[in-house]
Amino acid sequence: MKKNFSKPERASLGSVKLIDIIRAKLDAKNDCYLAELPSLALRDVRVDDAMVRENERMLTDGFTRR
């Protein structure tokens, strides 16, 4: 996936903070969690199991990740 940055000096950052509603569901066939980020129009984004365990509300109505 290509990353675009508005400021070249920001391109070297290793992580990005995202504030958005995140909903997750279990994909039993592939044994992984898939997330939806509505404001970015992203669906079926693979999410680390640890993040889902730490934020179980992702599996119900979603939560705001800060």
Phi, psi and omega in degrees: 000132180277136178253131178249135180233138179284335178236120183304326180293341178279345184294339183274356180293139182274340181216162181228137174272135182234130176249111184197162171282129181237127175241140181233155175218154179276129172261093186295328181297319181257003179052055178208169176258140177241137183247160175234131176240092188301318184292341177258002181056040178254134178226153177056047175268126182292133183239140178297137180304322182297322179295320179292318178298322180286339185224070186298340179297342177302332185276350180251263184262003182090170179206164179267122180265124178241000000 
